[in-house]
Amino acid sequence: MELTFTYLALLFYLSASLAYMGSLATRPGKLLRIAGLLGRVGFVLHTGAVAVHLYQQGRPPANLGDWLSFYAWATAAVYIIAEVYYKSKVIGSFAIPLVVLLLGASAALPKTIETLSPPLKNFGVWAHVILTLLGNAAFALACCGALMYLVQEWLLKSRHPGVLFERLPSLKLLDDLCHFSLTLGFPLLTLGLLSGVLLSYSVWGSLLSWDGRQIWSTVTWVFYAVLLHRRLAGGWRGRRAAILSIIGFCGVVFATMLANLLIRGTHAF
């Protein structure tokens, strides 16, 4: 049942992505509304897949395939919140393809059944995973907004911006989207890391285990702390902030998918 919901969600997300891309090249009205509807149906089906997984497994994601599926779901959820808040469906033309990429990679990976050791079967694990996932999802949306900002800025400076310039949101809205995503993601990631530290102390008796994910997640947290501080206090906005948001998301991808290949530790993947 979980796989059925997952593949159906992937199909609707992919259809939504194609509709979003089409809306950028043609008159956006009806096609953009269809894209939004397809994306929401995909999210509902994806929610069903996540619910079935939680019911059957009774645990948070314990392998990379599960984590990518949950991450795709969280990214779609944060995107829908931003779309409703900013009343701009065209943001989905960058966000939903990212969801397709994440969920597609999850579906392609082998499904292994992992079990948590008894000390880890507690509320602290759930808090750590949920907060970290939502924080990273907000950073994914910030990256999408930053990419759109750079494209729109490039079009604005070109002599013949074309139809895409008219379809994309204004630079101000995209910069505000990045700011909103950062101010949402940073406290969530902070709470996620703190809950992980407390969990490590309660289970292993040490605040830090210094595995690859923990080290690089801390580096990423410091990077976003500096970026957010400079946006609030130093006026870092526009192109500079967009580029740094993209770099920060690359750090998130490395920390969550590749860091443990270099330094193994307590994280399962």
For each residue, the residues with C-beta under 8 A, 3 or more apart:
1: 4 5 52
2: 5 6 49 52 53 56
3: 6 7 49 107
4: 1 7 8
5: 1 2 8 9 45 46 48 49 52
6: 2 3 9 10 46 49 69 103 106 107
7: 3 4 10 11 107
8: 4 5 11 12 42 45
9: 5 6 12 13 42 43 45 46 48 49 103
10: 6 7 13 14 42 100 103 104 107
11: 7 8 14 15 42
12: 8 9 15 16 38 39 41 42 45
13: 9 10 16 17 38 39 42 46 76 96 99 100 103
14: 10 11 17 18 100
15: 11 12 18 19 38 42
16: 12 13 19 20 35 36 38 39 42 92 96
17: 13 14 20 21 35 93 96 97 100
18: 14 15 21 22
19: 15 16 22 23 31 32 34 35 38
20: 16 17 23 24 32 35 39 90 92 93 96 97
21: 17 18 24 25 93 97
22: 18 19 25 26 31 35
23: 19 20 26 28 31 32 35 90 93 167
24: 20 21 28 90 93 163 164 167 168
25: 21 22 163 164
26: 22 23 31
27: 30 31
28: 23 24 31 32 90 167
29: 32 33
30: 27 33 34
31: 19 22 23 26 27 28 34 35
32: 19 20 23 28 29 35 36 89 90
33: 29 30 36 37 89
34: 19 30 31 37 38
35: 16 17 19 20 22 23 31 32 38 39 89 92 93 96
36: 16 32 33 39 40 83 89 92
37: 33 34 40 41
38: 12 13 15 16 19 34 35 41 42
39: 12 13 16 20 35 36 42 43 76 80 92 96
40: 36 37 43 44 80
41: 12 37 38 44 45
42: 8 9 10 11 12 13 15 16 38 39 45 46 76 99
43: 9 39 40 46 47 73 76 77 80
44: 40 41 47 48
45: 5 8 9 12 41 42 48 49
46: 5 6 9 13 42 43 49 50 69 72 73 76 103
47: 43 44 50 51 73
48: 5 9 44 45 51 52
49: 2 3 5 6 9 45 46 52 53 69
50: 46 47 53 54 69 70 73
51: 47 48 54 55
52: 1 2 5 48 49 55 56
53: 2 49 50 56 57 66 69
54: 50 51 57 58 59
55: 51 52 58
56: 2 52 53
57: 53 54 62 113
58: 54 55
59: 54 62 114 115 116 121 125
60: 70 125 126 129 130
61: 66 67 69 70 129
62: 57 59 66 114 115 116 268 269
63: 66 67 109 112 114 268 269
64: 67 68 109 257 269
65: 68 69 106 107 109 110 111 112
66: 53 61 62 63 69 70 106
67: 61 63 64 70 71 106 256 269
68: 64 65 71 72 102 103 105 106 109
69: 6 46 49 50 53 61 65 66 72 73 102 103 106 107
70: 50 60 61 66 67 73 74 129 133
71: 67 68 74 75 102 133 136 137 140 256
72: 46 68 69 75 76 99 102 103 106
73: 43 46 47 50 69 70 76 77
74: 70 71 77 78 133 134 136 137
75: 71 72 78 79 95 98 99 102 137 140 141
76: 13 39 42 43 46 72 73 79 80 95 96 99
77: 43 73 74 80 81 134 137
78: 74 75 81 82 134 137 138 140 141 181 184
79: 75 76 82 83 91 92 95 96 99 141 144
80: 39 40 43 76 77 83 84
81: 77 78 84 85
82: 78 79 85 86 91 141 177 180 181
83: 36 79 80 86 87 88 89 91 92
84: 80 81 87
85: 81 82 180
86: 82 83 91 169 173 176 177
87: 83 84
88: 83 91 169 173
89: 32 33 35 36 83 92
90: 20 23 24 28 32 93 167 168 169
91: 79 82 83 86 88 94 95 144 145 148 169 177
92: 16 20 35 36 39 79 83 89 95 96
93: 17 20 21 23 24 35 90 96 97
94: 91 97 98 144 145 147 148
95: 75 76 79 91 92 98 99 140 141 144
96: 13 16 17 20 35 39 76 79 92 93 99 100
97: 17 20 21 93 94 100 101
98: 75 94 95 101 102 140 144
99: 13 42 72 75 76 79 95 96 102 103
100: 10 13 14 17 96 97 103 104
101: 97 98 104 105
102: 68 69 71 72 75 98 99 105 106
103: 6 9 10 13 46 68 69 72 99 100 106 107
104: 10 100 101 107 108
105: 68 101 102 108 109
106: 6 65 66 67 68 69 72 102 103 109
107: 3 6 7 10 65 69 103 104
108: 104 105
109: 63 64 65 68 105 106
110: 65
111: 65
112: 63 65
113: 57
114: 59 62 63 268
115: 59 62
116: 59 62 120 121 125
117: 120 121
118: 121
119: 122 202 203
120: 116 117 125 199 203
121: 59 116 117 118 125
122: 119 125 199
123: 126 127
124: 127 128 195 198 199 202
125: 59 60 116 120 121 122 128 129 199
126: 60 123 129 130
127: 123 124 130 131 191 192 195
128: 124 125 131 132 192 195 196 199
129: 60 61 70 125 126 132 133 192
130: 60 126 127 133 134 192
131: 127 128 134 135 188 189 191 192 195
132: 128 129 135 136 188 189 192 193 196 217
133: 70 71 74 129 130 136 137 192
134: 74 77 78 130 131 137 138 185 188 192
135: 131 132 138 139 185 186 187 188 189 190 191 192
136: 71 74 132 133 139 140 185 189 252 256
137: 71 74 75 77 78 133 134 140 141 185
138: 78 134 135 141 142 181 182 184 185 188
139: 135 136 142 143 181 182 185 189 224 245 248 249 252
140: 71 75 78 95 98 136 137 143 144 249 252
141: 75 78 79 82 95 137 138 144 145 177 181 185
142: 138 139 145 146 177 178 181 182 185 245 248 249
143: 139 140 146 147 245 246 248 249
144: 79 91 94 95 98 140 141 147 148
145: 91 94 141 142 148 149 174 175 177 178 181 242 245
146: 142 143 149 150 174 178 241 242 243 245 246
147: 94 143 144 150 151 242 246
148: 91 94 144 145 151 152 168 169 174
149: 145 146 152 153 171 174 175 178 238 239 242
150: 146 147 153 154 239 242 243
151: 147 148 154 155 164 168
152: 148 149 155 156 165 168 169 170 171 174
153: 149 150 156 157 171 238 239
154: 150 151 157 158
155: 151 152 158 161 162 164 165 168
156: 152 153 161 165 171
157: 153 154
158: 154 155 161
159:
160:
161: 155 156 158 164 165 166
162: 155 165
163: 24 25 166 167
164: 24 25 151 155 161 167 168
165: 152 155 156 161 162 168
166: 161 163
167: 23 24 28 90 163 164
168: 24 90 148 151 152 155 164 165 174
169: 86 88 90 91 148 152 173 174 177
170: 152 173 174
171: 149 152 153 156 174 175 238
172: 175 176
173: 86 88 169 170 176 177
174: 145 146 148 149 152 168 169 170 171 177 178 242
175: 145 149 171 172 178 179 237 238 241 242
176: 86 172 173 179 180
177: 82 86 91 141 142 145 169 173 174 180 181
178: 142 145 146 149 174 175 181 182 241 242 245
179: 175 176 182 183 231 237 241
180: 82 85 176 177 183 184
181: 78 82 138 139 141 142 145 177 178 184 185 245
182: 138 139 142 178 179 185 186 224 227 228 231 245
183: 179 180 186 187 228
184: 78 138 180 181 187 188
185: 134 135 136 137 138 139 141 142 181 182 188 189 224
186: 135 182 183 189 190 224 225 228
187: 135 183 184 190 191
188: 131 132 134 135 138 184 185 191 192
189: 131 132 135 136 139 185 186 192 193 217 220 221 224
190: 135 186 187 193 194 221
191: 127 131 135 187 188 194 195
192: 127 128 129 130 131 132 133 134 135 188 189 195 196
193: 132 189 190 196 197 217 218 221
194: 190 191 197 198
195: 124 127 128 131 191 192 198 199
196: 128 132 192 193 199 200 214
197: 193 194 200 201 207 208
198: 124 194 195 201 202
199: 120 122 124 125 128 195 196 202 203
200: 196 197 203 204 206 207 208 209 266
201: 197 198 204 205 206 207
202: 119 124 198 199
203: 119 120 199 200
204: 200 201 209 266
205: 201
206: 200 201 209
207: 197 200 201
208: 197 200 214
209: 200 204 206 214 265 266
210: 214 215 263 265
211: 214 215 259 260 263 264 265 266 267
212: 215 216 259 260 261 262 263 264 265 267
213: 216 217 255 256 259 260 265 267
214: 196 208 209 210 211 217 218 265 266 267
215: 210 211 212 218 219 259 263
216: 212 213 219 220 251 254 255 259
217: 132 189 193 213 214 220 221 255 256 259
218: 193 214 215 221 222
219: 215 216 222 223 251 255
220: 189 216 217 223 224 248 251 252 255
221: 189 190 193 217 218 224 225
222: 218 219 225 226
223: 219 220 226 227 247 248 251
224: 139 182 185 186 189 220 221 227 228 248
225: 186 221 222 228 229
226: 222 223 229 230
227: 182 223 224 230 231 236 241 244 245 248
228: 182 183 186 224 225 231 232
229: 225 226 232 233 234
230: 226 227 233 234 235 236
231: 179 182 227 228 234 235 236 237 241
232: 228 229
233: 229 230
234: 229 230 231
235: 230 231
236: 227 230 231 240 241 244
237: 175 179 231 240 241
238: 149 153 171 175 241 242
239: 149 150 153 242 243
240: 236 237 243 244
241: 146 175 178 179 227 231 236 237 238 244 245
242: 145 146 147 149 150 174 175 178 238 239 245 246
243: 146 150 239 240 246 247
244: 227 236 240 241 247 248
245: 139 142 143 145 146 178 181 182 227 241 242 248 249
246: 143 146 147 242 243 249 250
247: 223 243 244 250 251
248: 139 142 143 220 223 224 227 244 245 251 252
249: 139 140 142 143 245 246 252 253
250: 246 247 253 254
251: 216 219 220 223 247 248 254 255
252: 136 139 140 220 248 249 255 256
253: 249 250 256 257 258
254: 216 250 251 257 258 259
255: 213 216 217 219 220 251 252 258 259
256: 67 71 136 213 217 252 253 259
257: 64 253 254
258: 253 254 255 261 262
259: 211 212 213 215 216 217 254 255 256 262 263
260: 211 212 213 263 264 265 267 269
261: 212 258
262: 212 258 259
263: 210 211 212 215 259 260
264: 211 212 260
265: 209 210 211 212 213 214 260
266: 200 204 209 211 214
267: 211 212 213 214 260
268: 62 63 114
269: 62 63 64 67 260
